[in-house]
Amino acid sequence: MKADKKVYIWLVKFIRRIYIIAFNIYAWFWLYRLIFIRESSFEDYLLWFFATAGMYFFVLDGKDILVMDKSQRTYHDINNK
């Protein structure tokens, strides 16, 4: 059962990392498209800002997404496994 839990945690973190990387690539492409390809209004830029800021403030706030060295782990990180 413990091995299954480790695989599950690894898989969830891997999927989160892929999601965040994909979102970042798409967000910057979206901004490039707004500036250079399409004729855009102020609302388009505002929508891009809030979508990207929401991702950074709410999703990237989780420490479990980041890859840390074992020496950088805190007491809280070690005991919550």
N, C-alpha and C positions, 0 to 999 in steps of 0.2 A: 504494500500500500504506500509506503514511503517513496519508493521509486516512481510510482504513478504520479504522486503529488509533485515531485521534482520535475518530471517531464511536463506536467500541466503548467507549472509556474514558468518553466523555460519557454514553452510554446506561447503562452499568453504574452510574455515580455517580448518575444520575437515578433509576434503579430503587431503589438503596439508600436515597436520600433519601425516596422515596415510602414504602418499607417502614418506615422508622424513624418517619415522621410517622404512618402508619396504626397502627403498634404503640403509639405514645404515646397516641393518641386512644382506642384500644381498652383500653389498660391503665387509664387514668383512668375510662373508662366502667365497666370491670369493678369497680374499687374502689367507685364510686358505687353500682353494683348490689348489691355485697356489703353496703354500709352501709345503704342505704335501701330496697331492693326485696326482697331475700331475707333469710331468717333464716340467718345464717352461723355457722360454727364457727371456732375458732382456726386450724385447718388451712387453711381457705380464705384467710385473711389471710396466712398464712405462704407459701402457694403464690403469691399475688399478689406478695408481697415478693421472693421468689427469682426469679420470672420477670422482674419489672421490673428488679431489681438486675443480673441476668445480662445483660439487654439493655444497660443503661448501662455496665457494666464491660467487657464483651467486644465488643460491636458498636460502640458509640460511641467506643471507644478509637482506632479508625482515623482518622488525620488526613485521609485522602483523601476522607472523606465530607463534611467541612465545606467551606463556600464561603469562600475566602480572597481578599483583595485581592492584587494582584501585589506590592505593597510588603511584605506580611506573609510572603511565601514565604521559606523558608530555603534554604540551599545544597543540602541533602538533597532538598527538594521539587523544585527546579529540575533537578537532575541525574538524577533517577529517572524522567524522562518517556520 
